[in-house]
């Protein structure tokens, strides 16, 4: 369609052949309702991408557990300060890989068996101090309300009135690298500003009454793991357990916060958040962002293919790359091709830092909103980085 032809249409009609809508400047408008329905995306994905193979899923669990065990054995055998830093990075990355497999269990994409999903999910997540059901339920809320300022659960923008109530030190702590990448344990206990409840408390507002027993089960499993670590500290010494488990746990938390934040923030073009009638499941899901993590894509089970995962969380992780490739012609410009990474995704550090410096709150009004910047905080953060 030529430029003259495009000018003959109204804003509602100015759709291009790449699946997008232009604004008054002739630029793609990511907040415009897409010219396709979610059923069209679903139909483009091959049928076999929806098939869950429990044996294949378990093979990834076995792979990761073998690597974790081998790393522990190597650390104990070498036991030198040359090897320990290498161990910490590698093991923390493997803890993150284990989390992703437990995450698949929570979505039901691990297998068609709820019992198998629950057993494997509890074992994997409890081993890295994640309350499986408490997290599973809140994460389900996140997917069901992605991109919704009022109802989303994970890395939700703060409305301006809540942001303004934060004391200056809290603002600086929340938006100063590296503190945000250690936020996950606090989130599990206290959620985010403006929200109440805990992932460990069955009577939290996070959970419906019929799922309280499930939350109790996960909290008990978490306590058993924590007690086991304390007992092991008495046997092998707290320093040794901190080196073997504690530091990798912190690396895992960094990975989790780094990845999950960048799947919803930090794109070069500001992306919309919605509330009220403007929000829909499809429009919210299209605000998520795929990322390329280089060598780590396979290690952490292609979690970077996040757009299709958010729209269809029941697709197993080992089919996400193919499903994304099949869906891209339908998505058009609503799919943002991730920047190609080198072996280590160092380029994403700039995305993280720039977003944290600029994306502070959203307006209290309006059904389509974008992150705004607190000029005083931005000046403080810029000074810190000079």
C-alpha positions as CSV (number, residue, x, y, z in Angstrom):
1,X,0.0,0.0,0.0
2,X,1.5,3.3,-1.0
3,X,1.9,6.4,1.2
4,X,-0.8,8.3,-0.6
5,X,-3.2,5.4,-0.1
6,X,-2.4,5.3,3.6
7,X,-3.2,9.0,4.0
8,X,-6.7,8.3,2.7
9,X,-7.6,6.3,5.7
10,X,-8.7,7.4,9.2
11,X,-6.4,6.7,12.2
12,X,-8.6,3.6,13.0
13,X,-8.1,2.4,9.5
14,X,-4.4,3.2,8.9
15,X,-3.3,-0.4,9.3
16,X,-0.2,-1.6,7.3
17,X,0.6,-4.9,5.9
18,X,3.1,-5.7,8.6
19,X,0.4,-6.0,11.3
20,X,0.6,-2.5,12.8
21,X,-1.1,0.8,13.2
22,X,0.4,4.2,12.6
23,X,0.1,7.3,14.8
24,X,-0.2,10.8,13.5
25,X,3.5,11.0,12.8
26,X,3.4,7.9,10.6
27,X,5.1,5.8,13.2
28,X,4.0,2.4,14.5
29,X,1.8,2.8,17.6
30,X,2.2,-0.1,20.0
31,X,-0.8,1.0,22.0
32,X,-3.2,0.7,19.1
33,X,-5.5,-2.3,19.2
34,X,-3.9,-5.0,17.0
35,X,-5.5,-5.9,13.6
36,X,-5.5,-9.6,14.5
37,X,-7.1,-11.8,17.2
38,X,-5.4,-14.2,19.5
39,X,-7.1,-17.1,17.7
40,X,-5.1,-16.1,14.6
41,X,-1.9,-16.3,16.5
42,X,-2.9,-19.7,17.9
43,X,-3.8,-21.0,14.5
44,X,-0.4,-20.1,13.1
45,X,1.4,-22.2,15.6
46,X,2.0,-25.9,14.5
47,X,0.0,-28.4,16.4
48,X,3.0,-30.3,17.7
49,X,4.1,-27.2,19.6
50,X,1.3,-27.7,22.0
51,X,2.2,-31.3,22.8
52,X,3.8,-31.9,26.3
53,X,6.2,-34.7,26.5
54,X,6.8,-35.6,30.2
55,X,9.8,-37.8,29.3
56,X,11.5,-34.9,27.5
57,X,10.6,-32.6,30.3
58,X,12.1,-35.0,32.8
59,X,15.3,-35.2,30.7
60,X,15.9,-31.5,31.3
61,X,15.4,-32.0,35.0
62,X,17.9,-34.8,35.0
63,X,20.3,-32.7,32.9
64,X,20.2,-29.8,35.3
65,X,20.4,-31.9,38.4
66,X,23.5,-33.7,37.0
67,X,25.2,-30.4,36.3
68,X,24.3,-29.1,39.8
69,X,25.7,-32.2,41.5
70,X,28.9,-32.1,39.3
71,X,29.5,-28.5,40.2
72,X,29.2,-29.2,43.9
73,X,31.5,-32.1,43.6
74,X,34.0,-30.0,41.7
75,X,33.8,-27.2,44.2
76,X,34.4,-29.5,47.2
77,X,37.3,-31.3,45.3
78,X,39.2,-28.2,44.2
79,X,38.2,-25.9,47.1
80,X,40.4,-23.0,46.0
81,X,39.6,-19.3,45.8
82,X,40.4,-19.5,42.1
83,X,37.6,-22.0,41.5
84,X,34.9,-20.7,43.9
85,X,33.9,-17.6,41.8
86,X,33.5,-19.7,38.7
87,X,31.4,-22.2,40.7
88,X,29.2,-19.4,42.1
89,X,28.4,-18.0,38.7
90,X,27.8,-21.4,37.1
91,X,25.8,-22.8,40.0
92,X,23.7,-19.7,40.4
93,X,22.9,-19.9,36.7
94,X,21.9,-23.5,37.2
95,X,19.6,-22.6,40.1
96,X,17.9,-20.2,37.7
97,X,17.5,-23.0,35.2
98,X,15.9,-25.2,37.8
99,X,13.5,-22.3,38.6
100,X,12.5,-22.2,35.0
101,X,11.6,-25.9,34.9
102,X,9.6,-25.5,38.1
103,X,8.0,-22.5,36.4
104,X,6.9,-24.8,33.6
105,X,5.4,-27.2,36.2
106,X,3.4,-24.2,37.6
107,X,2.0,-23.4,34.1
108,X,1.2,-27.1,33.4
109,X,3.5,-27.0,30.4
110,X,5.8,-29.6,31.9
111,X,3.2,-32.4,31.4
112,X,-0.5,-33.1,31.3
113,X,-0.3,-34.7,34.7
114,X,-1.2,-32.2,37.5
115,X,0.3,-34.7,40.1
116,X,3.6,-34.9,38.2
117,X,3.7,-31.2,37.8
118,X,3.1,-30.6,41.5
119,X,5.6,-33.2,42.7
120,X,8.4,-32.0,40.4
121,X,7.5,-28.4,40.9
122,X,7.7,-28.7,44.7
123,X,11.0,-30.5,44.6
124,X,12.7,-28.1,42.2
125,X,11.3,-24.8,43.7
126,X,11.7,-25.9,47.4
127,X,15.4,-26.7,46.6
128,X,16.0,-23.1,45.8
129,X,13.7,-21.6,48.5
130,X,10.7,-20.8,46.4
131,X,7.3,-21.6,47.8
132,X,5.9,-23.5,44.8
133,X,2.2,-23.0,45.1
134,X,2.4,-19.6,46.6
135,X,4.5,-18.5,43.7
136,X,2.4,-20.5,41.1
137,X,-0.8,-18.8,42.1
138,X,0.6,-15.3,42.1
139,X,2.3,-16.0,38.8
140,X,-0.9,-17.1,37.3
141,X,-2.4,-13.8,38.4
142,X,0.5,-12.1,36.6
143,X,-0.2,-13.9,33.3
144,X,-4.0,-13.4,33.5
145,X,-3.5,-9.6,34.0
146,X,-0.2,-8.9,32.2
147,X,0.2,-5.2,31.2
148,X,-2.7,-4.1,33.6
149,X,-1.6,-1.4,35.9
150,X,-4.3,-2.2,38.5
151,X,-4.3,-6.0,38.5
152,X,-0.9,-7.3,37.3
153,X,1.3,-8.9,39.9
154,X,4.9,-8.8,38.8
155,X,7.1,-5.7,38.2
156,X,3.9,-3.5,38.1
157,X,4.4,0.2,37.6
158,X,3.6,2.3,40.7
159,X,0.7,4.8,40.2
160,X,2.0,8.3,40.9
161,X,0.0,8.7,44.1
162,X,1.7,5.6,45.6
163,X,5.1,6.5,44.3
164,X,4.8,10.0,45.9
165,X,4.1,8.3,49.3
166,X,7.4,6.5,49.2
167,X,10.1,8.1,51.4
168,X,13.2,9.3,49.6
169,X,15.4,6.5,50.8
170,X,12.9,3.9,49.6
171,X,12.9,5.5,46.2
172,X,16.7,5.5,46.0
173,X,16.9,1.9,47.2
174,X,14.2,0.7,44.8
175,X,15.7,2.4,41.7
176,X,19.5,2.1,42.3
177,X,21.4,-0.7,40.7
178,X,22.1,-3.4,42.0
179,X,19.4,-3.3,44.7
180,X,16.5,-4.1,42.4
181,X,18.1,-7.3,41.2
182,X,17.9,-8.6,44.8
183,X,14.2,-7.8,45.2
184,X,12.7,-11.3,44.8
185,X,13.0,-12.6,48.3
186,X,11.4,-9.4,49.6
187,X,8.7,-9.8,47.0
188,X,7.9,-13.3,48.2
189,X,7.5,-12.1,51.8
190,X,5.9,-8.6,51.3
191,X,4.9,-8.3,47.6
192,X,5.3,-4.8,46.0
193,X,4.5,-1.3,47.3
194,X,0.7,-0.7,47.3
195,X,0.0,-4.5,47.6
196,X,-0.4,-6.5,50.7
197,X,0.1,-10.2,51.5
198,X,2.8,-12.9,51.5
199,X,3.5,-15.9,49.4
200,X,3.8,-17.9,52.6
201,X,0.6,-17.0,54.3
202,X,-2.4,-19.1,53.1
203,X,-4.8,-16.3,54.3
204,X,-3.0,-13.7,52.1
205,X,-5.3,-11.7,49.7
206,X,-3.2,-13.3,47.0
207,X,-5.0,-16.6,47.4
208,X,-8.6,-17.8,47.1
209,X,-10.0,-19.9,50.0
210,X,-10.0,-23.1,47.9
211,X,-6.2,-22.9,47.4
212,X,-5.1,-22.3,51.0
213,X,-4.2,-25.9,51.6
214,X,-1.9,-25.8,48.6
215,X,-0.2,-22.8,50.0
216,X,0.3,-24.5,53.3
217,X,1.9,-27.5,51.6
218,X,4.4,-25.3,49.8
219,X,5.2,-23.3,52.9
220,X,5.9,-26.5,54.8
221,X,8.2,-27.7,52.0
222,X,10.0,-24.3,52.1
223,X,10.5,-24.6,55.9
224,X,11.8,-28.1,55.5
225,X,14.4,-26.9,53.0
226,X,15.4,-24.0,55.2
227,X,15.7,-26.3,58.3
228,X,17.8,-28.7,56.2
229,X,20.2,-25.9,55.3
230,X,20.6,-25.0,59.0
231,X,21.3,-28.6,59.9
232,X,23.9,-28.9,57.1
233,X,25.5,-25.7,58.5
234,X,26.0,-27.4,61.8
235,X,27.5,-30.5,60.1
236,X,29.7,-28.8,57.5
237,X,30.0,-25.3,58.9
238,X,28.0,-22.2,58.0
239,X,30.8,-20.8,55.8
240,X,31.0,-23.9,53.7
241,X,27.2,-24.0,53.2
242,X,27.2,-20.3,52.3
243,X,29.9,-20.9,49.7
244,X,28.1,-24.0,48.3
245,X,24.5,-22.8,48.5
246,X,24.2,-19.2,49.8
247,X,26.2,-17.4,47.1
248,X,24.7,-19.3,44.2
249,X,21.3,-18.5,45.6
250,X,22.1,-14.8,45.4
251,X,23.3,-15.2,41.8
252,X,20.0,-17.0,41.1
253,X,18.0,-14.1,42.5
254,X,20.0,-11.7,40.4
255,X,19.2,-13.8,37.3
256,X,15.5,-14.0,38.1
257,X,15.1,-10.3,38.7
258,X,17.3,-9.3,35.8
259,X,15.4,-11.5,33.3
260,X,11.9,-11.0,34.6
261,X,12.3,-7.2,34.8
262,X,13.6,-6.9,31.2
263,X,10.8,-9.0,29.8
264,X,8.4,-6.2,30.8
265,X,10.7,-3.1,30.8
266,X,13.6,-1.5,29.2
267,X,12.7,-1.7,25.5
268,X,14.2,1.1,23.4
269,X,10.7,2.4,22.6
270,X,8.5,3.0,25.6
271,X,5.6,0.5,25.7
272,X,2.1,1.1,27.0
273,X,0.4,-0.2,30.2
274,X,-3.3,-0.4,30.4
275,X,-6.2,-0.1,32.8
276,X,-10.0,-0.2,32.5
277,X,-11.6,-0.9,29.1
278,X,-8.4,-0.4,27.1
279,X,-6.9,-3.5,28.6
280,X,-7.3,-6.9,27.1
281,X,-5.4,-10.2,27.5
282,X,-4.0,-9.8,24.0
283,X,-3.0,-6.2,24.2
284,X,-1.4,-6.8,27.6
285,X,0.5,-9.8,26.4
286,X,1.9,-7.8,23.4
287,X,3.7,-5.4,25.7
288,X,6.1,-8.2,26.8
289,X,9.5,-8.3,25.2
290,X,11.7,-11.1,23.9
291,X,15.4,-11.1,24.8
292,X,18.4,-12.9,23.5
293,X,20.8,-14.2,26.2
294,X,23.5,-15.7,24.0
295,X,25.0,-18.8,25.4
296,X,22.5,-18.9,28.2
297,X,19.4,-19.3,26.0
298,X,19.7,-23.1,26.1
299,X,20.9,-23.3,29.6
300,X,17.9,-21.5,31.0
301,X,15.4,-23.2,28.7
302,X,14.7,-20.4,26.2
303,X,12.9,-18.3,28.7
304,X,13.8,-15.3,26.6
305,X,11.1,-16.2,24.1
306,X,8.7,-14.5,26.3
307,X,5.9,-13.0,24.1
308,X,4.5,-16.3,23.0
309,X,5.0,-17.8,26.4
310,X,2.9,-15.0,27.9
311,X,0.1,-15.4,25.5
312,X,0.2,-19.2,25.6
313,X,1.9,-20.4,28.8
314,X,0.8,-24.0,28.2
315,X,3.4,-24.3,25.3
316,X,6.4,-26.3,26.6
317,X,9.6,-24.3,26.7
318,X,11.3,-26.6,24.1
319,X,8.7,-25.5,21.5
320,X,8.7,-21.8,22.2
321,X,11.4,-20.8,19.6
322,X,9.5,-22.7,16.8
323,X,6.1,-21.3,18.0
324,X,7.5,-17.8,18.0
325,X,8.9,-18.2,14.5
326,X,5.5,-19.4,13.2
327,X,3.6,-16.5,15.0
328,X,5.8,-13.6,13.8
329,X,4.1,-13.1,10.5
330,X,0.8,-12.6,12.3
331,X,2.2,-10.4,15.0
332,X,4.0,-8.1,12.5
333,X,5.3,-5.0,14.2
334,X,3.7,-6.0,17.5
335,X,6.6,-8.4,17.8
336,X,9.8,-6.7,18.7
337,X,12.8,-8.6,17.4
338,X,15.4,-9.0,20.2
339,X,18.8,-7.5,19.7
340,X,21.2,-10.3,18.9
341,X,23.5,-11.1,21.9
342,X,27.1,-12.1,22.0
343,X,28.0,-15.1,24.1
344,X,27.2,-13.1,27.3
345,X,24.3,-10.7,27.2
346,X,26.2,-7.7,28.4
347,X,24.2,-5.4,26.1
348,X,21.2,-5.9,28.3
349,X,22.9,-4.2,31.2
350,X,22.4,-0.8,29.5
351,X,18.7,-1.6,29.0
352,X,18.4,-2.4,32.7
353,X,20.2,0.6,34.0
354,X,18.5,3.1,31.6
355,X,15.0,1.7,32.5
356,X,15.6,1.9,36.2
357,X,16.9,5.5,35.8
358,X,13.9,6.6,33.8
359,X,10.8,4.3,34.5
360,X,9.6,5.4,37.9
361,X,5.8,5.7,37.9
362,X,2.7,6.0,35.7
363,X,-0.2,8.5,35.8
364,X,-3.0,7.9,38.2
365,X,-5.5,8.6,35.3
366,X,-5.9,7.4,31.8
367,X,-6.5,4.0,30.4
368,X,-3.3,3.9,28.3
369,X,-0.3,5.1,30.2
370,X,3.5,5.1,29.9
371,X,6.3,5.3,32.4
372,X,7.2,8.7,33.6
373,X,10.5,9.9,35.2
374,X,11.0,11.6,38.5
375,X,13.4,14.4,37.6
376,X,14.9,14.6,41.1
377,X,15.5,10.9,41.3
378,X,16.9,10.8,37.8
379,X,19.4,13.5,38.7
380,X,20.4,11.6,41.8
381,X,20.9,8.4,39.8
382,X,22.8,10.1,37.1
383,X,25.2,11.6,39.6
384,X,25.7,8.1,41.2
385,X,26.7,6.7,37.8
386,X,29.1,9.4,36.8
